[in-house]
Amino acid sequence: MRSRFLTVLILAFFWLGVQPPPAPAQRAAPALGWKSIGPPGGDVADIVSSPNDASRLYAVIKSDHGQLFTSADAGQRWTRLSVFSEPVYSIAVNPSDPGMMYVLGRTAVMKSADGGASWSRTELGSHRYGENGEIAIHPLNSNLVMATGFYSYNAQTSGETCVAFFKSTDAGGSWSLVPVNPVRYEGRGLGLAVNPFDVNEAYIGGYEIDPFLGVSGKIYKTVDGGSNWMDVSVPGIYYAVESIILDPGNPARVFAGTPWYVFRSTDGGQTWSQNMGQAFAHELVLDPLNANTLYAGWTHSVYRSMDGGITWSLMPAGPAGDCQSLLVSGGNVFYGSDLGVFKSGNAGATWQASQDGLNASTVQSFAVAPLWPRLIYAAIGSRIFKSTDFGETWVEPPFVLDLGTVGQIAVNVSNPDALYAVMKGCGMG
């Protein structure tokens, strides 16, 4: 079990055990007249590209009020399209009509028919949640939209949840629910993969918690459009299946990403093989131009396979943050994390930040130099940014130490170049 610690970084670290803070209340949306000045980045839950334009990207920001950004130039510059009333986790763009898109929120699905200019909202239903789930439009039938998440089957006890499959056959106008496991273990659906040649076949990846056996990673498969689900999980895995994908050219090839291994199946989930060479995966993506090339995103790192997921190697350089989305588009690889968007133009060998205009960071702490007010520091996750022009531009100074998660910062009154940081979440116990 992970416990939280508070550490003050001055010349040494002091470790003090504290209890986890309560979940923060949802903040109100910014008032009219306020402008975001940065620092750049954001808690990027999903990145997709337009089906007919590899340079047109969409990034979903997971925050108290979810946001949607778009880029028309392969991530060189981002523009905010929309702000939603709740956290959002996944986006799907209609392959036959790129102006139509769906965003999966915590309790509802938002739909746009005009490229994100305006949105309608449809509730998933009572005690139904899309939190950390995924949404997909079937390429053979644009009226068929599917999502995964979880269902709280006892409204009085939030912990009693099961993996859920949500389905709309009227282009998002209404949603039906199928509790995937009627045994009702505590669980959640995280990943969703659909067979592009069969409207009835789909996979869900997630986890369940048995009161006697503990956590187990789960993979469920349907061949009748979601009415019934088969448990095709990898035997004996005790960690969540956080990502599940299939080869669109050969849907019998299925890949499952977990925090310990990547698993692959060549027979539609009947049997599974473990990767050779360690590869951790929050997210998986297959190169659409080469079915033998896959990428696995982890924490500050990316793994790559060149032989269809059999063997994996750790790339020499990695982007920042915990990976929450991977995209291969137009020869570029995009890594969406809790710290922003990062881009590689050379198959993952090197990475650079891709977040000009992506001003959606959650700032844990903000400090102004008392004697030089144009000098500002901002703490975001494990990173600290600095501005010397009242926040117009920002740079990330080099830090020798790994700061972990920064909780609070303060500037020395007499020396504006001396910064103090309070850290959290840096211990195990």
BELGI-V940703 format. One record per run of one state. SS is the DSSP state (~ for helix, > for strand, _ for the rest). FROM is the first residue (numbers start at 0). TO is the last residue. If there is no record, write none. Layout:
BEGIN
SS;FROM;TO
SS;FROM;TO
END
This chain:
BEGIN
_;0;2
>;3;8
_;9;14
>;15;17
_;18;39
>;40;41
_;42;42
>;43;49
_;50;51
>;52;60
_;61;65
>;66;70
_;71;77
>;78;82
_;83;86
>;87;92
_;93;99
>;100;104
_;105;106
>;107;111
_;112;118
>;119;122
_;123;126
>;127;128
_;129;133
>;134;137
_;138;139
>;140;151
_;152;159
>;160;167
_;168;174
>;175;178
_;179;184
>;185;193
_;194;200
>;201;209
_;210;212
>;213;221
_;222;228
>;229;230
_;231;239
>;240;246
_;247;248
>;249;257
_;258;260
>;261;264
_;265;271
>;272;273
_;274;274
>;275;275
_;276;281
>;282;285
_;286;292
>;293;296
_;297;297
>;298;298
_;299;300
>;301;304
_;305;309
>;310;310
_;311;311
>;312;313
_;314;320
>;321;328
_;329;330
>;331;336
_;337;338
>;339;343
_;344;350
>;351;352
_;353;357
>;358;359
_;360;363
>;364;367
_;368;374
>;375;379
_;380;381
>;382;386
_;387;393
>;394;394
_;395;403
>;404;410
_;411;417
>;418;423
_;424;428
END
